[in-house]
Amino acid sequence: MRKADIVSEISDKTGIEKTSVLSTVEAFMEIVRHSLIDGESIYLRGFGTFTVKMKAERVARNIKKNTTIIIPKRRVPLFRPSKSFTGALNNK
């Protein structure tokens, strides 16, 4: 499902114009993005939590060239679904 599909489905279910729904969805994604960049977690009850996880520095190998490289530590976004979401997903 793409962003356009989400906008269409919300518009159909609520009767709100697609342009308004699109601006709302884009605003939501922008808020999530900026919150995660600032290191804040976002908790949506019944849906899940968006957080940032710190990945440690590690050594990787290039097998073809037989060399090692160091991958620096970095922050990655993470989504953890709620128990009710996971339960509904597994009971389908």
PDB file of N, CA, C and O in Angstrom:
ATOM      1  N   MET A   1       0.852  -1.171   0.000  1.00  0.00           N
ATOM      2  CA  MET A   1       0.000   0.000   0.000  1.00  0.00           C
ATOM      3  C   MET A   1       0.898   1.234   0.000  1.00  0.00           C
ATOM      4  O   MET A   1       1.851   1.327   0.773  1.00  0.00           O
ATOM      5  N   ARG A   2       0.579   2.166  -0.870  1.00  0.00           N
ATOM      6  CA  ARG A   2       1.349   3.390  -0.984  1.00  0.00           C
ATOM      7  C   ARG A   2       0.633   4.528  -0.262  1.00  0.00           C
ATOM      8  O   ARG A   2      -0.499   4.374   0.198  1.00  0.00           O
ATOM      9  N   LYS A   3       1.311   5.675  -0.170  1.00  0.00           N
ATOM     10  CA  LYS A   3       0.720   6.837   0.485  1.00  0.00           C
ATOM     11  C   LYS A   3      -0.569   7.255  -0.213  1.00  0.00           C
ATOM     12  O   LYS A   3      -1.539   7.622   0.451  1.00  0.00           O
ATOM     13  N   ALA A   4      -0.593   7.205  -1.535  1.00  0.00           N
ATOM     14  CA  ALA A   4      -1.796   7.580  -2.292  1.00  0.00           C
ATOM     15  C   ALA A   4      -2.959   6.649  -1.960  1.00  0.00           C
ATOM     16  O   ALA A   4      -4.105   7.092  -1.886  1.00  0.00           O
ATOM     17  N   ASP A   5      -2.671   5.363  -1.759  1.00  0.00           N
ATOM     18  CA  ASP A   5      -3.720   4.406  -1.390  1.00  0.00           C
ATOM     19  C   ASP A   5      -4.269   4.707   0.000  1.00  0.00           C
ATOM     20  O   ASP A   5      -5.474   4.612   0.230  1.00  0.00           O
ATOM     21  N   ILE A   6      -3.391   5.066   0.917  1.00  0.00           N
ATOM     22  CA  ILE A   6      -3.820   5.418   2.274  1.00  0.00           C
ATOM     23  C   ILE A   6      -4.704   6.657   2.236  1.00  0.00           C
ATOM     24  O   ILE A   6      -5.748   6.700   2.888  1.00  0.00           O
ATOM     25  N   VAL A   7      -4.291   7.660   1.478  1.00  0.00           N
ATOM     26  CA  VAL A   7      -5.066   8.902   1.363  1.00  0.00           C
ATOM     27  C   VAL A   7      -6.440   8.607   0.774  1.00  0.00           C
ATOM     28  O   VAL A   7      -7.446   9.118   1.267  1.00  0.00           O
ATOM     29  N   SER A   8      -6.492   7.789  -0.275  1.00  0.00           N
ATOM     30  CA  SER A   8      -7.777   7.451  -0.894  1.00  0.00           C
ATOM     31  C   SER A   8      -8.693   6.714   0.070  1.00  0.00           C
ATOM     32  O   SER A   8      -9.888   7.004   0.140  1.00  0.00           O
ATOM     33  N   GLU A   9      -8.144   5.771   0.806  1.00  0.00           N
ATOM     34  CA  GLU A   9      -8.956   4.994   1.739  1.00  0.00           C
ATOM     35  C   GLU A   9      -9.490   5.854   2.883  1.00  0.00           C
ATOM     36  O   GLU A   9     -10.655   5.728   3.260  1.00  0.00           O
ATOM     37  N   ILE A  10      -8.653   6.723   3.433  1.00  0.00           N
ATOM     38  CA  ILE A  10      -9.110   7.622   4.498  1.00  0.00           C
ATOM     39  C   ILE A  10     -10.179   8.564   3.964  1.00  0.00           C
ATOM     40  O   ILE A  10     -11.179   8.821   4.635  1.00  0.00           O
ATOM     41  N   SER A  11      -9.969   9.077   2.762  1.00  0.00           N
ATOM     42  CA  SER A  11     -10.937   9.981   2.154  1.00  0.00           C
ATOM     43  C   SER A  11     -12.278   9.284   1.935  1.00  0.00           C
ATOM     44  O   SER A  11     -13.332   9.871   2.179  1.00  0.00           O
ATOM     45  N   ASP A  12     -12.238   8.044   1.480  1.00  0.00           N
ATOM     46  CA  ASP A  12     -13.474   7.287   1.253  1.00  0.00           C
ATOM     47  C   ASP A  12     -14.209   7.009   2.561  1.00  0.00           C
ATOM     48  O   ASP A  12     -15.435   7.110   2.612  1.00  0.00           O
ATOM     49  N   LYS A  13     -13.480   6.660   3.614  1.00  0.00           N
ATOM     50  CA  LYS A  13     -14.106   6.307   4.887  1.00  0.00           C
ATOM     51  C   LYS A  13     -14.627   7.513   5.654  1.00  0.00           C
ATOM     52  O   LYS A  13     -15.615   7.400   6.380  1.00  0.00           O
ATOM     53  N   THR A  14     -13.978   8.668   5.505  1.00  0.00           N
ATOM     54  CA  THR A  14     -14.376   9.839   6.297  1.00  0.00           C
ATOM     55  C   THR A  14     -15.170  10.870   5.514  1.00  0.00           C
ATOM     56  O   THR A  14     -15.878  11.685   6.106  1.00  0.00           O
ATOM     57  N   GLY A  15     -15.063  10.847   4.186  1.00  0.00           N
ATOM     58  CA  GLY A  15     -15.751  11.836   3.378  1.00  0.00           C
ATOM     59  C   GLY A  15     -15.001  13.163   3.280  1.00  0.00           C
ATOM     60  O   GLY A  15     -15.536  14.136   2.748  1.00  0.00           O
ATOM     61  N   ILE A  16     -13.786  13.214   3.781  1.00  0.00           N
ATOM     62  CA  ILE A  16     -12.962  14.425   3.713  1.00  0.00           C
ATOM     63  C   ILE A  16     -12.254  14.441   2.357  1.00  0.00           C
ATOM     64  O   ILE A  16     -11.898  13.390   1.825  1.00  0.00           O
ATOM     65  N   GLU A  17     -12.053  15.633   1.804  1.00  0.00           N
ATOM     66  CA  GLU A  17     -11.390  15.757   0.502  1.00  0.00           C
ATOM     67  C   GLU A  17      -9.981  15.178   0.548  1.00  0.00           C
ATOM     68  O   GLU A  17      -9.298  15.241   1.570  1.00  0.00           O
ATOM     69  N   LYS A  18      -9.566  14.617  -0.576  1.00  0.00           N
ATOM     70  CA  LYS A  18      -8.246  13.984  -0.650  1.00  0.00           C
ATOM     71  C   LYS A  18      -7.111  14.971  -0.397  1.00  0.00           C
ATOM     72  O   LYS A  18      -6.090  14.601   0.182  1.00  0.00           O
ATOM     73  N   THR A  19      -7.277  16.222  -0.822  1.00  0.00           N
ATOM     74  CA  THR A  19      -6.206  17.200  -0.607  1.00  0.00           C
ATOM     75  C   THR A  19      -5.999  17.473   0.877  1.00  0.00           C
ATOM     76  O   THR A  19      -4.867  17.635   1.332  1.00  0.00           O
ATOM     77  N   SER A  20      -7.098  17.523   1.631  1.00  0.00           N
ATOM     78  CA  SER A  20      -6.989  17.741   3.076  1.00  0.00           C
ATOM     79  C   SER A  20      -6.369  16.532   3.758  1.00  0.00           C
ATOM     80  O   SER A  20      -5.534  16.672   4.651  1.00  0.00           O
ATOM     81  N   VAL A  21      -6.782  15.344   3.330  1.00  0.00           N
ATOM     82  CA  VAL A  21      -6.231  14.115   3.910  1.00  0.00           C
ATOM     83  C   VAL A  21      -4.748  14.014   3.586  1.00  0.00           C
ATOM     84  O   VAL A  21      -3.948  13.641   4.444  1.00  0.00           O
ATOM     85  N   LEU A  22      -4.379  14.344   2.358  1.00  0.00           N
ATOM     86  CA  LEU A  22      -2.970  14.284   1.957  1.00  0.00           C
ATOM     87  C   LEU A  22      -2.116  15.218   2.801  1.00  0.00           C
ATOM     88  O   LEU A  22      -1.037  14.831   3.251  1.00  0.00           O
ATOM     89  N   SER A  23      -2.586  16.444   3.021  1.00  0.00           N
ATOM     90  CA  SER A  23      -1.806  17.378   3.827  1.00  0.00           C
ATOM     91  C   SER A  23      -1.713  16.900   5.277  1.00  0.00           C
ATOM     92  O   SER A  23      -0.690  17.111   5.928  1.00  0.00           O
ATOM     93  N   THR A  24      -2.757  16.266   5.788  1.00  0.00           N
ATOM     94  CA  THR A  24      -2.725  15.730   7.151  1.00  0.00           C
ATOM     95  C   THR A  24      -1.745  14.569   7.266  1.00  0.00           C
ATOM     96  O   THR A  24      -0.967  14.505   8.218  1.00  0.00           O
ATOM     97  N   VAL A  25      -1.778  13.655   6.304  1.00  0.00           N
ATOM     98  CA  VAL A  25      -0.865  12.506   6.324  1.00  0.00           C
ATOM     99  C   VAL A  25       0.579  12.979   6.204  1.00  0.00           C
ATOM    100  O   VAL A  25       1.455  12.480   6.910  1.00  0.00           O
ATOM    101  N   GLU A  26       0.830  13.934   5.320  1.00  0.00           N
ATOM    102  CA  GLU A  26       2.197  14.447   5.171  1.00  0.00           C
ATOM    103  C   GLU A  26       2.660  15.181   6.423  1.00  0.00           C
ATOM    104  O   GLU A  26       3.830  15.095   6.793  1.00  0.00           O
ATOM    105  N   ALA A  27       1.746  15.909   7.082  1.00  0.00           N
ATOM    106  CA  ALA A  27       2.092  16.589   8.333  1.00  0.00           C
ATOM    107  C   ALA A  27       2.427  15.565   9.412  1.00  0.00           C
ATOM    108  O   ALA A  27       3.378  15.755  10.171  1.00  0.00           O
ATOM    109  N   PHE A  28       1.654  14.482   9.486  1.00  0.00           N
ATOM    110  CA  PHE A  28       1.921  13.417  10.460  1.00  0.00           C
ATOM    111  C   PHE A  28       3.305  12.813  10.226  1.00  0.00           C
ATOM    112  O   PHE A  28       4.077  12.632  11.168  1.00  0.00           O
ATOM    113  N   MET A  29       3.614  12.501   8.966  1.00  0.00           N
ATOM    114  CA  MET A  29       4.914  11.901   8.662  1.00  0.00           C
ATOM    115  C   MET A  29       6.052  12.867   8.980  1.00  0.00           C
ATOM    116  O   MET A  29       7.110  12.443   9.444  1.00  0.00           O
ATOM    117  N   GLU A  30       5.847  14.145   8.737  1.00  0.00           N
ATOM    118  CA  GLU A  30       6.864  15.160   9.035  1.00  0.00           C
ATOM    119  C   GLU A  30       7.100  15.267  10.548  1.00  0.00           C
ATOM    120  O   GLU A  30       8.241  15.386  10.994  1.00  0.00           O
ATOM    121  N   ILE A  31       6.024  15.225  11.328  1.00  0.00           N
ATOM    122  CA  ILE A  31       6.148  15.276  12.790  1.00  0.00           C
ATOM    123  C   ILE A  31       6.887  14.058  13.301  1.00  0.00           C
ATOM    124  O   ILE A  31       7.760  14.179  14.160  1.00  0.00           O
ATOM    125  N   VAL A  32       6.548  12.876  12.783  1.00  0.00           N
ATOM    126  CA  VAL A  32       7.242  11.648  13.193  1.00  0.00           C
ATOM    127  C   VAL A  32       8.719  11.752  12.841  1.00  0.00           C
ATOM    128  O   VAL A  32       9.577  11.437  13.665  1.00  0.00           O
ATOM    129  N   ARG A  33       9.020  12.188  11.630  1.00  0.00           N
ATOM    130  CA  ARG A  33      10.412  12.298  11.179  1.00  0.00           C
ATOM    131  C   ARG A  33      11.212  13.245  12.068  1.00  0.00           C
ATOM    132  O   ARG A  33      12.301  12.899  12.528  1.00  0.00           O
ATOM    133  N   HIS A  34      10.674  14.441  12.311  1.00  0.00           N
ATOM    134  CA  HIS A  34      11.404  15.423  13.111  1.00  0.00           C
ATOM    135  C   HIS A  34      11.529  14.995  14.574  1.00  0.00           C
ATOM    136  O   HIS A  34      12.549  15.259  15.211  1.00  0.00           O
ATOM    137  N   SER A  35      10.513  14.346  15.100  1.00  0.00           N
ATOM    138  CA  SER A  35      10.594  13.857  16.484  1.00  0.00           C
ATOM    139  C   SER A  35      11.682  12.810  16.627  1.00  0.00           C
ATOM    140  O   SER A  35      12.446  12.834  17.592  1.00  0.00           O
ATOM    141  N   LEU A  36      11.761  11.893  15.679  1.00  0.00           N
ATOM    142  CA  LEU A  36      12.787  10.856  15.742  1.00  0.00           C
ATOM    143  C   LEU A  36      14.177  11.447  15.548  1.00  0.00           C
ATOM    144  O   LEU A  36      15.127  11.004  16.192  1.00  0.00           O
ATOM    145  N   ILE A  37      14.312  12.430  14.682  1.00  0.00           N
ATOM    146  CA  ILE A  37      15.606  13.092  14.489  1.00  0.00           C
ATOM    147  C   ILE A  37      16.041  13.775  15.779  1.00  0.00           C
ATOM    148  O   ILE A  37      17.228  13.783  16.106  1.00  0.00           O
ATOM    149  N   ASP A  38      15.089  14.348  16.518  1.00  0.00           N
ATOM    150  CA  ASP A  38      15.390  15.012  17.789  1.00  0.00           C
ATOM    151  C   ASP A  38      15.571  14.024  18.936  1.00  0.00           C
ATOM    152  O   ASP A  38      15.876  14.438  20.054  1.00  0.00           O
ATOM    153  N   GLY A  39      15.390  12.732  18.686  1.00  0.00           N
ATOM    154  CA  GLY A  39      15.602  11.719  19.705  1.00  0.00           C
ATOM    155  C   GLY A  39      14.371  11.401  20.543  1.00  0.00           C
ATOM    156  O   GLY A  39      14.474  10.675  21.531  1.00  0.00           O
ATOM    157  N   GLU A  40      13.222  11.924  20.174  1.00  0.00           N
ATOM    158  CA  GLU A  40      11.992  11.662  20.914  1.00  0.00           C
ATOM    159  C   GLU A  40      11.324  10.390  20.385  1.00  0.00           C
ATOM    160  O   GLU A  40      11.418  10.077  19.199  1.00  0.00           O
ATOM    161  N   SER A  41      10.652   9.667  21.277  1.00  0.00           N
ATOM    162  CA  SER A  41       9.856   8.510  20.888  1.00  0.00           C
ATOM    163  C   SER A  41       8.410   8.948  20.706  1.00  0.00           C
ATOM    164  O   SER A  41       7.959   9.913  21.324  1.00  0.00           O
ATOM    165  N   ILE A  42       7.696   8.234  19.857  1.00  0.00           N
ATOM    166  CA  ILE A  42       6.283   8.518  19.625  1.00  0.00           C
ATOM    167  C   ILE A  42       5.500   7.266  19.981  1.00  0.00           C
ATOM    168  O   ILE A  42       5.747   6.197  19.423  1.00  0.00           O
ATOM    169  N   TYR A  43       4.557   7.394  20.908  1.00  0.00           N
ATOM    170  CA  TYR A  43       3.749   6.276  21.363  1.00  0.00           C
ATOM    171  C   TYR A  43       2.311   6.488  20.916  1.00  0.00           C
ATOM    172  O   TYR A  43       1.690   7.491  21.269  1.00  0.00           O
ATOM    173  N   LEU A  44       1.783   5.558  20.146  1.00  0.00           N
ATOM    174  CA  LEU A  44       0.394   5.595  19.697  1.00  0.00           C
ATOM    175  C   LEU A  44      -0.324   4.388  20.303  1.00  0.00           C
ATOM    176  O   LEU A  44      -0.135   3.257  19.855  1.00  0.00           O
ATOM    177  N   ARG A  45      -1.138   4.634  21.312  1.00  0.00           N
ATOM    178  CA  ARG A  45      -1.820   3.561  22.037  1.00  0.00           C
ATOM    179  C   ARG A  45      -2.634   2.696  21.075  1.00  0.00           C
ATOM    180  O   ARG A  45      -3.392   3.207  20.251  1.00  0.00           O
ATOM    181  N   GLY A  46      -2.467   1.395  21.193  1.00  0.00           N
ATOM    182  CA  GLY A  46      -3.175   0.444  20.360  1.00  0.00           C
ATOM    183  C   GLY A  46      -2.551   0.226  18.998  1.00  0.00           C
ATOM    184  O   GLY A  46      -3.008  -0.626  18.237  1.00  0.00           O
ATOM    185  N   PHE A  47      -1.509   0.985  18.679  1.00  0.00           N
ATOM    186  CA  PHE A  47      -0.852   0.841  17.378  1.00  0.00           C
ATOM    187  C   PHE A  47       0.611   0.438  17.538  1.00  0.00           C
ATOM    188  O   PHE A  47       1.026  -0.610  17.043  1.00  0.00           O
ATOM    189  N   GLY A  48       1.398   1.273  18.233  1.00  0.00           N
ATOM    190  CA  GLY A  48       2.797   0.942  18.432  1.00  0.00           C
ATOM    191  C   GLY A  48       3.624   2.147  18.806  1.00  0.00           C
ATOM    192  O   GLY A  48       3.095   3.233  19.043  1.00  0.00           O
ATOM    193  N   THR A  49       4.931   1.945  18.855  1.00  0.00           N
ATOM    194  CA  THR A  49       5.868   2.977  19.269  1.00  0.00           C
ATOM    195  C   THR A  49       6.954   3.149  18.210  1.00  0.00           C
ATOM    196  O   THR A  49       7.549   2.173  17.753  1.00  0.00           O
ATOM    197  N   PHE A  50       7.203   4.394  17.830  1.00  0.00           N
ATOM    198  CA  PHE A  50       8.321   4.734  16.959  1.00  0.00           C
ATOM    199  C   PHE A  50       9.451   5.218  17.862  1.00  0.00           C
ATOM    200  O   PHE A  50       9.266   6.143  18.652  1.00  0.00           O
ATOM    201  N   THR A  51      10.618   4.595  17.744  1.00  0.00           N
ATOM    202  CA  THR A  51      11.771   4.978  18.544  1.00  0.00           C
ATOM    203  C   THR A  51      13.014   5.023  17.666  1.00  0.00           C
ATOM    204  O   THR A  51      12.982   4.654  16.493  1.00  0.00           O
ATOM    205  N   VAL A  52      14.113   5.486  18.265  1.00  0.00           N
ATOM    206  CA  VAL A  52      15.408   5.493  17.595  1.00  0.00           C
ATOM    207  C   VAL A  52      16.321   4.565  18.380  1.00  0.00           C
ATOM    208  O   VAL A  52      16.417   4.666  19.603  1.00  0.00           O
ATOM    209  N   LYS A  53      16.988   3.665  17.676  1.00  0.00           N
ATOM    210  CA  LYS A  53      17.897   2.726  18.310  1.00  0.00           C
ATOM    211  C   LYS A  53      19.317   3.059  17.868  1.00  0.00           C
ATOM    212  O   LYS A  53      19.559   3.383  16.706  1.00  0.00           O
ATOM    213  N   MET A  54      20.233   2.976  18.797  1.00  0.00           N
ATOM    214  CA  MET A  54      21.638   3.233  18.500  1.00  0.00           C
ATOM    215  C   MET A  54      22.305   1.908  18.134  1.00  0.00           C
ATOM    216  O   MET A  54      22.306   0.968  18.929  1.00  0.00           O
ATOM    217  N   LYS A  55      22.868   1.839  16.934  1.00  0.00           N
ATOM    218  CA  LYS A  55      23.611   0.653  16.501  1.00  0.00           C
ATOM    219  C   LYS A  55      25.084   0.897  16.783  1.00  0.00           C
ATOM    220  O   LYS A  55      25.618   1.956  16.453  1.00  0.00           O
ATOM    221  N   ALA A  56      25.728  -0.064  17.383  1.00  0.00           N
ATOM    222  CA  ALA A  56      27.137   0.067  17.744  1.00  0.00           C
ATOM    223  C   ALA A  56      28.041  -0.033  16.515  1.00  0.00           C
ATOM    224  O   ALA A  56      27.650  -0.563  15.476  1.00  0.00           O
ATOM    225  N   GLU A  57      29.243   0.484  16.661  1.00  0.00           N
ATOM    226  CA  GLU A  57      30.248   0.345  15.621  1.00  0.00           C
ATOM    227  C   GLU A  57      30.587  -1.127  15.472  1.00  0.00           C
ATOM    228  O   GLU A  57      30.663  -1.858  16.460  1.00  0.00           O
ATOM    229  N   ARG A  58      30.792  -1.567  14.217  1.00  0.00           N
ATOM    230  CA  ARG A  58      31.109  -2.975  14.016  1.00  0.00           C
ATOM    231  C   ARG A  58      32.064  -3.143  12.849  1.00  0.00           C
ATOM    232  O   ARG A  58      32.253  -2.240  12.035  1.00  0.00           O
ATOM    233  N   VAL A  59      32.648  -4.306  12.793  1.00  0.00           N
ATOM    234  CA  VAL A  59      33.587  -4.638  11.732  1.00  0.00           C
ATOM    235  C   VAL A  59      32.862  -5.536  10.736  1.00  0.00           C
ATOM    236  O   VAL A  59      32.206  -6.504  11.122  1.00  0.00           O
ATOM    237  N   ALA A  60      32.986  -5.209   9.457  1.00  0.00           N
ATOM    238  CA  ALA A  60      32.390  -6.018   8.396  1.00  0.00           C
ATOM    239  C   ALA A  60      33.496  -6.458   7.444  1.00  0.00           C
ATOM    240  O   ALA A  60      34.584  -5.882   7.418  1.00  0.00           O
ATOM    241  N   ARG A  61      33.193  -7.480   6.672  1.00  0.00           N
ATOM    242  CA  ARG A  61      34.194  -8.004   5.751  1.00  0.00           C
ATOM    243  C   ARG A  61      33.678  -7.954   4.322  1.00  0.00           C
ATOM    244  O   ARG A  61      32.515  -8.257   4.057  1.00  0.00           O
ATOM    245  N   ASN A  62      34.560  -7.567   3.404  1.00  0.00           N
ATOM    246  CA  ASN A  62      34.297  -7.667   1.983  1.00  0.00           C
ATOM    247  C   ASN A  62      34.937  -8.969   1.536  1.00  0.00           C
ATOM    248  O   ASN A  62      36.160  -9.053   1.425  1.00  0.00           O
ATOM    249  N   ILE A  63      34.132  -9.975   1.280  1.00  0.00           N
ATOM    250  CA  ILE A  63      34.646 -11.315   0.999  1.00  0.00           C
ATOM    251  C   ILE A  63      35.405 -11.351  -0.327  1.00  0.00           C
ATOM    252  O   ILE A  63      36.419 -12.041  -0.433  1.00  0.00           O
ATOM    253  N   LYS A  64      34.936 -10.626  -1.330  1.00  0.00           N
ATOM    254  CA  LYS A  64      35.596 -10.655  -2.644  1.00  0.00           C
ATOM    255  C   LYS A  64      37.009 -10.071  -2.585  1.00  0.00           C
ATOM    256  O   LYS A  64      37.932 -10.607  -3.200  1.00  0.00           O
ATOM    257  N   LYS A  65      37.174  -8.978  -1.848  1.00  0.00           N
ATOM    258  CA  LYS A  65      38.493  -8.331  -1.765  1.00  0.00           C
ATOM    259  C   LYS A  65      39.287  -8.784  -0.548  1.00  0.00           C
ATOM    260  O   LYS A  65      40.454  -8.422  -0.402  1.00  0.00           O
ATOM    261  N   ASN A  66      38.665  -9.573   0.330  1.00  0.00           N
ATOM    262  CA  ASN A  66      39.288 -10.069   1.556  1.00  0.00           C
ATOM    263  C   ASN A  66      39.818  -8.917   2.411  1.00  0.00           C
ATOM    264  O   ASN A  66      40.952  -8.944   2.890  1.00  0.00           O
ATOM    265  N   THR A  67      38.970  -7.914   2.585  1.00  0.00           N
ATOM    266  CA  THR A  67      39.331  -6.773   3.415  1.00  0.00           C
ATOM    267  C   THR A  67      38.272  -6.577   4.489  1.00  0.00           C
ATOM    268  O   THR A  67      37.154  -7.082   4.386  1.00  0.00           O
ATOM    269  N   THR A  68      38.646  -5.837   5.515  1.00  0.00           N
ATOM    270  CA  THR A  68      37.685  -5.498   6.563  1.00  0.00           C
ATOM    271  C   THR A  68      37.448  -3.992   6.546  1.00  0.00           C
ATOM    272  O   THR A  68      38.341  -3.201   6.240  1.00  0.00           O
ATOM    273  N   ILE A  69      36.241  -3.630   6.878  1.00  0.00           N
ATOM    274  CA  ILE A  69      35.902  -2.216   6.998  1.00  0.00           C
ATOM    275  C   ILE A  69      35.185  -2.015   8.324  1.00  0.00           C
ATOM    276  O   ILE A  69      34.580  -2.940   8.867  1.00  0.00           O
ATOM    277  N   ILE A  70      35.260  -0.812   8.829  1.00  0.00           N
ATOM    278  CA  ILE A  70      34.570  -0.489  10.077  1.00  0.00           C
ATOM    279  C   ILE A  70      33.328   0.314   9.730  1.00  0.00           C
ATOM    280  O   ILE A  70      33.406   1.365   9.094  1.00  0.00           O
ATOM    281  N   ILE A  71      32.194  -0.193  10.154  1.00  0.00           N
ATOM    282  CA  ILE A  71      30.935   0.520   9.975  1.00  0.00           C
ATOM    283  C   ILE A  71      30.727   1.345  11.240  1.00  0.00           C
ATOM    284  O   ILE A  71      30.632   0.781  12.330  1.00  0.00           O
ATOM    285  N   PRO A  72      30.654   2.664  11.116  1.00  0.00           N
ATOM    286  CA  PRO A  72      30.548   3.516  12.314  1.00  0.00           C
ATOM    287  C   PRO A  72      29.206   3.352  13.018  1.00  0.00           C
ATOM    288  O   PRO A  72      28.236   2.870  12.434  1.00  0.00           O
ATOM    289  N   LYS A  73      29.170   3.763  14.285  1.00  0.00           N
ATOM    290  CA  LYS A  73      27.915   3.702  15.017  1.00  0.00           C
ATOM    291  C   LYS A  73      26.927   4.649  14.364  1.00  0.00           C
ATOM    292  O   LYS A  73      27.307   5.671  13.793  1.00  0.00           O
ATOM    293  N   ARG A  74      25.642   4.292  14.459  1.00  0.00           N
ATOM    294  CA  ARG A  74      24.619   5.094  13.792  1.00  0.00           C
ATOM    295  C   ARG A  74      23.284   4.904  14.486  1.00  0.00           C
ATOM    296  O   ARG A  74      23.087   3.957  15.248  1.00  0.00           O
ATOM    297  N   ARG A  75      22.370   5.824  14.207  1.00  0.00           N
ATOM    298  CA  ARG A  75      21.018   5.755  14.749  1.00  0.00           C
ATOM    299  C   ARG A  75      20.083   5.251  13.660  1.00  0.00           C
ATOM    300  O   ARG A  75      20.165   5.694  12.514  1.00  0.00           O
ATOM    301  N   VAL A  76      19.196   4.330  14.013  1.00  0.00           N
ATOM    302  CA  VAL A  76      18.238   3.799  13.045  1.00  0.00           C
ATOM    303  C   VAL A  76      16.831   3.895  13.630  1.00  0.00           C
ATOM    304  O   VAL A  76      16.643   3.683  14.828  1.00  0.00           O
ATOM    305  N   PRO A  77      15.832   4.217  12.785  1.00  0.00           N
ATOM    306  CA  PRO A  77      14.461   4.259  13.278  1.00  0.00           C
ATOM    307  C   PRO A  77      13.939   2.844  13.509  1.00  0.00           C
ATOM    308  O   PRO A  77      14.337   1.899  12.828  1.00  0.00           O
ATOM    309  N   LEU A  78      13.050   2.719  14.473  1.00  0.00           N
ATOM    310  CA  LEU A  78      12.513   1.417  14.846  1.00  0.00           C
ATOM    311  C   LEU A  78      11.033   1.568  15.150  1.00  0.00           C
ATOM    312  O   LEU A  78      10.624   2.534  15.795  1.00  0.00           O
ATOM    313  N   PHE A  79      10.231   0.621  14.690  1.00  0.00           N
ATOM    314  CA  PHE A  79       8.810   0.596  15.029  1.00  0.00           C
ATOM    315  C   PHE A  79       8.524  -0.700  15.759  1.00  0.00           C
ATOM    316  O   PHE A  79       8.857  -1.784  15.281  1.00  0.00           O
ATOM    317  N   ARG A  80       7.898  -0.576  16.933  1.00  0.00           N
ATOM    318  CA  ARG A  80       7.488  -1.745  17.707  1.00  0.00           C
ATOM    319  C   ARG A  80       5.972  -1.733  17.803  1.00  0.00           C
ATOM    320  O   ARG A  80       5.405  -0.836  18.427  1.00  0.00           O
ATOM    321  N   PRO A  81       5.303  -2.706  17.202  1.00  0.00           N
ATOM    322  CA  PRO A  81       3.840  -2.732  17.275  1.00  0.00           C
ATOM    323  C   PRO A  81       3.375  -3.058  18.697  1.00  0.00           C
ATOM    324  O   PRO A  81       4.078  -3.720  19.460  1.00  0.00           O
ATOM    325  N   SER A  82       2.171  -2.577  19.034  1.00  0.00           N
ATOM    326  CA  SER A  82       1.611  -2.853  20.353  1.00  0.00           C
ATOM    327  C   SER A  82       1.185  -4.317  20.438  1.00  0.00           C
ATOM    328  O   SER A  82       1.086  -5.005  19.422  1.00  0.00           O
ATOM    329  N   LYS A  83       0.936  -4.781  21.650  1.00  0.00           N
ATOM    330  CA  LYS A  83       0.510  -6.166  21.842  1.00  0.00           C
ATOM    331  C   LYS A  83      -0.824  -6.429  21.160  1.00  0.00           C
ATOM    332  O   LYS A  83      -1.025  -7.492  20.571  1.00  0.00           O
ATOM    333  N   SER A  84      -1.749  -5.454  21.239  1.00  0.00           N
ATOM    334  CA  SER A  84      -3.055  -5.659  20.603  1.00  0.00           C
ATOM    335  C   SER A  84      -2.917  -5.702  19.075  1.00  0.00           C
ATOM    336  O   SER A  84      -3.625  -6.461  18.413  1.00  0.00           O
ATOM    337  N   PHE A  85      -2.020  -4.900  18.520  1.00  0.00           N
ATOM    338  CA  PHE A  85      -1.780  -4.909  17.080  1.00  0.00           C
ATOM    339  C   PHE A  85      -1.175  -6.248  16.660  1.00  0.00           C
ATOM    340  O   PHE A  85      -1.623  -6.855  15.687  1.00  0.00           O
ATOM    341  N   THR A  86      -0.161  -6.707  17.389  1.00  0.00           N
ATOM    342  CA  THR A  86       0.475  -7.975  17.084  1.00  0.00           C
ATOM    343  C   THR A  86      -0.515  -9.123  17.239  1.00  0.00           C
ATOM    344  O   THR A  86      -0.531 -10.045  16.423  1.00  0.00           O
ATOM    345  N   GLY A  87      -1.336  -9.072  18.275  1.00  0.00           N
ATOM    346  CA  GLY A  87      -2.346 -10.114  18.475  1.00  0.00           C
ATOM    347  C   GLY A  87      -3.348 -10.161  17.351  1.00  0.00           C
ATOM    348  O   GLY A  87      -3.698 -11.242  16.878  1.00  0.00           O
ATOM    349  N   ALA A  88      -3.821  -8.998  16.907  1.00  0.00           N
ATOM    350  CA  ALA A  88      -4.776  -8.955  15.798  1.00  0.00           C
ATOM    351  C   ALA A  88      -4.129  -9.453  14.516  1.00  0.00           C
ATOM    352  O   ALA A  88      -4.784 -10.109  13.706  1.00  0.00           O
ATOM    353  N   LEU A  89      -2.853  -9.150  14.322  1.00  0.00           N
ATOM    354  CA  LEU A  89      -2.134  -9.587  13.129  1.00  0.00           C
ATOM    355  C   LEU A  89      -1.985 -11.098  13.111  1.00  0.00           C
ATOM    356  O   LEU A  89      -2.132 -11.725  12.062  1.00  0.00           O
ATOM    357  N   ASN A  90      -1.696 -11.684  14.257  1.00  0.00           N
ATOM    358  CA  ASN A  90      -1.467 -13.129  14.328  1.00  0.00           C
ATOM    359  C   ASN A  90      -2.760 -13.942  14.362  1.00  0.00           C
ATOM    360  O   ASN A  90      -2.736 -15.144  14.099  1.00  0.00           O
ATOM    361  N   ASN A  91      -3.880 -13.310  14.680  1.00  0.00           N
ATOM    362  CA  ASN A  91      -5.155 -14.024  14.749  1.00  0.00           C
ATOM    363  C   ASN A  91      -5.930 -13.961  13.450  1.00  0.00           C
ATOM    364  O   ASN A  91      -7.033 -14.500  13.370  1.00  0.00           O
ATOM    365  N   LYS A  92      -5.389 -13.326  12.443  1.00  0.00           N
ATOM    366  CA  LYS A  92      -6.111 -13.218  11.180  1.00  0.00           C
ATOM    367  C   LYS A  92      -5.999 -14.471  10.377  1.00  0.00           C
ATOM    368  O   LYS A  92      -6.551 -14.553   9.279  1.00  0.00           O
TER     369      LYS A  92
END
